[in-house]
Amino acid sequence: VYKRQRLHSHRLGGSIPPAPLLEMDSFGFLLIRMGQKSTGGYGLELAQTEARVDANSATVHVKWIRPSARAMVAQVITSPCLLLKIKRGPYQTIKIVDQSGLQRASVSLP
C-alpha cells in the first residue's frame, strides 16, 4: 500500500504518505561534510556500521574519497556530505576518522 500511495502522490488529488517519526530522545543526527570541491570524484562513505565507543568518546569511521591526481573528473562544484542517525550514548565527544586513521573532525556534545 505504501508504494502505491507513493507512486500516485504526484497526481492531482493524490496523497503523500506520512513522514516517519524521528526518535529524538534516543537518537541524534551527525552531518559530516568535506566542504566545497571544484571537481567530481570526491565522496564520503560509512566504513563501519557502528561507532566505536570508549571512555567518553565515540569514533565514526568513514571512507574519505578523493580522485587521484591523474583521474579524469568532471569540472563541477560539489559538496560531498554524509548524514548519519546516531544512537545517543554515554559519550561526550564524537570523532570522525578516515580509512588511513587520520582524524578529520571532532565535535563535543552539550
Backbone as JSON, one array per atom type, in Angstrom:
{
  "sequence": "VYKRQRLHSHRLGGSIPPAPLLEMDSFGFLLIRMGQKSTGGYGLELAQTEARVDANSATVHVKWIRPSARAMVAQVITSPCLLLKIKRGPYQTIKIVDQSGLQRASVSLP",
  "N": [[0.83, -1.19, 0.0], [1.95, 1.26, 0.77], [3.88, 1.76, -1.25], [2.25, 2.04, -3.47], [0.76, 4.36, -2.83], [2.83, 6.19, -2.8], [3.71, 6.13, -5.46], [1.54, 7.31, -6.77], [1.33, 9.8, -5.64], [2.02, 12.11, -6.95], [-0.02, 12.79, -8.59], [-2.91, 14.82, -9.23], [-4.89, 15.31, -6.48], [-3.81, 13.13, -5.29], [-2.37, 11.5, -2.42], [0.23, 12.21, -0.08], [2.42, 10.03, 1.52], [2.73, 9.73, 5.11], [5.48, 11.23, 6.87], [8.21, 9.42, 8.37], [8.36, 8.86, 11.92], [10.61, 10.56, 14.07], [12.87, 9.56, 16.48], [13.86, 11.5, 18.63], [14.68, 11.55, 21.29], [16.24, 9.31, 21.82], [17.99, 9.16, 19.71], [20.32, 10.96, 17.65], [21.5, 13.23, 15.1], [24.17, 13.33, 12.77], [26.05, 15.33, 10.75], [28.39, 15.03, 8.3], [30.74, 16.77, 6.51], [32.66, 17.43, 3.57], [33.27, 19.83, 2.56], [33.26, 22.39, 0.01], [34.05, 21.34, -3.26], [35.92, 21.55, -6.33], [35.72, 19.77, -8.41], [34.34, 16.64, -9.66], [34.36, 13.29, -8.24], [34.93, 13.23, -5.56], [33.91, 12.04, -2.32], [32.02, 10.6, 0.43], [31.81, 7.76, 2.48], [30.27, 5.48, 4.71], [32.36, 3.61, 6.69], [32.27, 1.7, 8.7], [29.51, 0.11, 10.23], [28.83, 0.62, 12.84], [29.56, 2.88, 15.49], [32.59, 3.15, 17.34], [32.79, 3.05, 20.78], [34.46, 4.33, 23.5], [35.59, 5.14, 26.74], [34.75, 8.46, 27.11], [34.13, 8.96, 24.49], [32.99, 8.66, 21.11], [33.76, 7.03, 18.11], [33.54, 7.5, 14.7], [33.94, 5.78, 11.75], [34.88, 6.6, 8.52], [35.0, 6.43, 4.93], [37.05, 8.4, 3.19], [36.88, 9.82, 0.24], [38.84, 10.69, -2.51], [39.65, 11.93, -5.73], [42.24, 10.5, -7.79], [45.35, 12.09, -8.68], [45.76, 11.81, -11.38], [43.31, 11.22, -12.43], [40.48, 11.47, -14.63], [38.11, 13.81, -14.26], [34.88, 15.33, -13.86], [34.49, 18.83, -14.27], [33.02, 20.4, -11.96], [31.11, 21.96, -9.42], [30.97, 20.5, -6.28], [29.66, 19.29, -3.16], [30.35, 17.14, -1.11], [28.74, 15.08, 1.31], [27.64, 13.39, 4.32], [24.99, 12.11, 6.06], [24.19, 10.97, 9.19], [22.32, 8.87, 11.37], [22.53, 8.63, 14.75], [22.72, 6.69, 17.65], [22.09, 7.88, 20.88], [24.41, 8.01, 23.59], [26.71, 7.18, 26.31], [28.72, 9.09, 25.81], [30.75, 12.02, 25.3], [32.04, 13.21, 23.25], [32.36, 13.13, 19.69], [34.27, 11.61, 17.25], [35.55, 11.84, 13.96], [37.02, 9.63, 11.81], [39.2, 8.78, 9.17], [39.92, 6.29, 6.55], [42.67, 5.96, 6.68], [43.29, 6.36, 9.26], [43.47, 8.97, 10.04], [42.3, 11.66, 11.93], [39.57, 13.46, 11.03], [37.67, 15.24, 11.98], [36.15, 16.53, 14.98], [33.69, 16.66, 17.47], [32.24, 18.21, 20.29], [29.73, 17.29, 22.52], [26.81, 18.86, 23.94]],
  "CA": [[0.0, 0.0, 0.0], [2.81, 2.42, 0.86], [4.47, 2.01, -2.56], [1.21, 2.52, -4.38], [0.5, 5.75, -2.48], [3.99, 6.99, -3.2], [3.7, 6.23, -6.91], [0.46, 8.16, -7.24], [1.27, 11.04, -4.87], [2.25, 13.24, -7.83], [-1.26, 13.09, -9.31], [-3.85, 15.74, -8.59], [-5.74, 14.59, -5.54], [-3.05, 12.05, -4.66], [-1.93, 11.82, -1.06], [1.63, 11.95, 0.22], [2.49, 9.22, 2.73], [3.28, 10.47, 6.24], [6.92, 11.09, 7.13], [8.45, 8.55, 9.52], [8.6, 9.55, 13.18], [12.01, 10.59, 14.48], [13.02, 9.34, 17.91], [14.9, 12.45, 19.0], [15.16, 11.33, 22.65], [17.24, 8.25, 21.86], [18.89, 9.27, 18.57], [20.7, 12.28, 17.16], [21.96, 13.21, 13.71], [25.52, 13.85, 12.58], [26.32, 15.7, 9.36], [29.83, 15.09, 8.01], [30.9, 17.46, 5.23], [34.02, 17.59, 3.07], [33.43, 21.18, 2.07], [33.04, 22.55, -1.43], [35.12, 20.85, -4.14], [35.75, 22.11, -7.68], [35.56, 18.71, -9.4], [33.71, 15.41, -9.2], [35.3, 12.29, -7.77], [35.01, 13.26, -4.1], [32.75, 11.44, -1.68], [32.11, 10.06, 1.78], [31.07, 6.52, 2.7], [30.4, 4.93, 6.04], [33.27, 2.47, 6.62], [31.79, 0.72, 9.67], [28.11, 0.4, 10.53], [28.67, 1.02, 14.24], [30.62, 3.71, 16.05], [33.33, 2.55, 18.45], [32.65, 3.89, 21.95], [35.34, 4.03, 24.61], [35.66, 6.27, 27.68], [33.69, 9.44, 26.84], [34.24, 9.31, 23.08], [32.51, 7.75, 20.06], [34.53, 7.21, 16.89], [32.85, 7.1, 13.48], [34.91, 5.53, 10.69], [34.36, 6.89, 7.19], [35.92, 6.35, 3.8], [37.21, 9.75, 2.65], [37.22, 9.52, -1.15], [39.38, 11.78, -3.31], [40.13, 11.4, -7.02], [43.7, 10.51, -7.94], [45.85, 13.25, -9.43], [45.7, 11.5, -12.82], [41.94, 10.85, -12.81], [39.69, 12.4, -15.43], [36.9, 14.09, -13.5], [34.08, 16.45, -14.36], [34.73, 20.09, -13.59], [31.71, 20.77, -11.44], [31.14, 22.23, -7.99], [30.29, 19.5, -5.47], [29.79, 19.43, -1.7], [30.06, 15.81, -0.57], [28.38, 15.02, 2.73], [27.08, 12.13, 4.81], [24.11, 12.35, 7.2], [24.06, 9.74, 9.95], [21.47, 8.8, 12.56], [23.38, 8.01, 15.76], [22.1, 6.43, 18.95], [22.7, 8.61, 21.99], [25.11, 7.12, 24.5], [27.45, 7.79, 27.41], [29.91, 9.76, 25.29], [30.69, 13.49, 25.25], [32.73, 13.65, 22.04], [32.3, 12.25, 18.52], [35.42, 11.8, 16.38], [35.43, 11.32, 12.6], [38.33, 9.11, 11.43], [39.16, 8.22, 7.82], [40.46, 4.95, 6.34], [44.1, 5.91, 7.0], [43.45, 6.62, 10.69], [43.55, 10.41, 10.26], [41.08, 12.25, 12.5], [39.14, 14.55, 10.15], [36.87, 16.2, 12.72], [35.74, 16.15, 16.32], [32.65, 17.55, 17.99], [31.87, 17.99, 21.69], [28.29, 17.36, 22.71], [26.42, 19.67, 25.1]],
  "C": [[0.87, 1.25, 0.0], [3.39, 2.76, -0.51], [3.45, 2.57, -3.53], [0.87, 3.98, -4.09], [1.63, 6.64, -2.96], [4.03, 7.17, -4.72], [2.67, 7.22, -7.42], [0.38, 9.5, -6.5], [1.48, 12.27, -5.74], [0.98, 13.64, -8.59], [-2.12, 14.05, -8.52], [-4.8, 14.95, -7.72], [-5.04, 13.43, -4.87], [-2.61, 12.47, -3.27], [-0.46, 11.45, -0.89], [1.67, 11.13, 1.5], [3.11, 10.02, 3.87], [4.77, 10.21, 6.4], [7.12, 10.18, 8.34], [8.72, 9.39, 10.77], [10.08, 9.47, 13.53], [12.08, 10.49, 15.99], [14.15, 10.22, 18.43], [15.42, 12.25, 20.43], [16.28, 10.3, 22.69], [18.23, 8.29, 20.7], [19.19, 10.74, 18.26], [21.18, 12.13, 15.72], [23.32, 13.88, 13.62], [25.71, 14.1, 11.09], [27.82, 15.84, 9.19], [29.96, 15.7, 6.61], [32.37, 17.55, 4.85], [34.3, 19.04, 2.7], [33.25, 21.22, 0.56], [34.28, 22.12, -2.21], [34.85, 21.33, -5.56], [35.65, 21.06, -8.78], [34.76, 17.56, -8.8], [34.78, 14.46, -8.69], [35.49, 12.26, -6.27], [33.78, 12.61, -3.51], [33.06, 10.95, -0.29], [31.28, 8.8, 1.84], [31.28, 6.09, 4.13], [31.25, 3.66, 5.95], [32.86, 1.35, 7.57], [30.38, 1.1, 10.07], [27.86, 0.82, 11.96], [29.85, 1.86, 14.68], [31.3, 2.94, 17.18], [33.26, 3.52, 19.63], [33.62, 3.41, 23.02], [35.54, 5.31, 25.42], [34.49, 7.21, 27.39], [33.64, 9.83, 25.38], [33.67, 8.22, 22.17], [33.31, 8.07, 18.8], [33.75, 6.65, 15.72], [33.9, 6.96, 12.39], [34.26, 5.74, 9.33], [35.44, 6.65, 6.14], [35.92, 7.73, 3.15], [37.73, 9.59, 1.23], [37.67, 10.79, -1.88], [39.83, 11.2, -4.65], [41.66, 11.43, -7.06], [44.1, 11.71, -8.79], [45.74, 13.05, -10.93], [44.29, 11.19, -13.31], [41.3, 11.93, -13.69], [38.36, 12.59, -14.7], [36.18, 15.28, -14.11], [34.42, 17.71, -13.57], [33.37, 20.66, -13.21], [31.84, 21.01, -9.94], [30.34, 21.15, -7.26], [30.51, 19.81, -3.99], [29.44, 18.1, -1.06], [29.75, 15.85, 0.93], [27.75, 13.66, 3.03], [26.26, 12.47, 6.04], [23.85, 11.03, 7.9], [23.09, 9.9, 11.11], [22.26, 8.01, 13.6], [22.64, 7.88, 17.08], [22.84, 7.21, 20.03], [23.33, 7.61, 22.96], [25.89, 7.89, 25.55], [28.74, 8.47, 26.95], [29.68, 11.26, 25.19], [31.3, 14.05, 23.97], [32.5, 12.64, 20.93], [33.47, 12.62, 17.62], [35.12, 11.17, 15.02], [36.83, 10.92, 12.15], [38.22, 8.48, 10.04], [39.87, 6.87, 7.76], [41.95, 4.85, 6.64], [44.36, 6.19, 8.48], [43.55, 8.1, 11.04], [42.23, 10.93, 10.82], [40.73, 13.48, 11.68], [38.36, 15.63, 10.89], [36.56, 15.63, 14.09], [34.69, 17.16, 16.78], [32.37, 17.19, 19.44], [30.38, 18.2, 21.84], [27.96, 18.19, 23.95], [26.1, 18.83, 26.32]]
}
